[in-house]
Amino acid sequence: MATDAVRETAPAKINLCLHVTGRRADGYHFLESLVVFADVADVVTASPGAGLSLAVTGPEGVALQTGPDNLVLRAARAMGVTDAALVLDKHLPVASGIGGGSADAAATLRALARLTGRPLPSDADVLRLGADVPVCLSGRPARMTGIGEVLAPLPSLPSLWCVLVNPRVPVPTPQVFAALPRSDAPSLPDLPAAALASGGAFAGWLDGQTRNDLVAPAQRLAPVLTTVLESLAGTPACLLARMSGSGGTHFGLYPDATAARTAARFLTARHPDWWIVPGGLLT
């Protein structure tokens, strides 16, 4: 149990691909995805306190509500914690397809476990916080199946950099799934060893053998996403451009930091109203 504040990062989750392969009777969809994380992150700080409180700071904090339904507070309640002062330094856009809320919940669980010495909640309780919380809690590259609760670690991936782009247009996840014309698409193929030879080989395999089934419905709801995808794909040295999750954040993959930072500057100059951030993949 800690007596001082503890700090945990909540890195952006990137769905490198997302196959929707079926739907359960309760409405949840069966998903197959390769998930990685970027070093672009929110930060959760937990300190001893009288009662449970949450303060939100950071450039993206203004868009976030701090009521009892906030995932940080829900995570604290799932831990059974009633006395802690929590601060969320928010840098990831809200509801943007990169697991910001789920990453914040997972970081809260890790921080409170360190602060209080309590065990993490059961797998079932973690999943109740959200389908992306289990993979965000693991924080490691994984093949994610089921509704998000079945995780298998990925082998060591090639070094890659990314640029994350969000046009700041709401893309509600329930509406995207509701607009999906079918939910029984082919499964995600196994990752071959040859795809791990280099960043270029990995991006080429992703481009040729995988997809994101939510792209078309998301683009129908928010046509600007087509422009985002085309803009990223048109940057120099981009190996792959794709939407993450249900949108509207897109990622571009690049061979090194210089290429990613150059692409981010290029896009920012043309779209100053978009959220555009380069980062490294935590592979």
Order of alpha helices (4+ residues) and beta strands (2+ residues): beta-beta-beta-alpha-beta-alpha-alpha-alpha-beta-beta-beta-alpha-alpha-alpha-alpha-beta-beta-alpha-beta
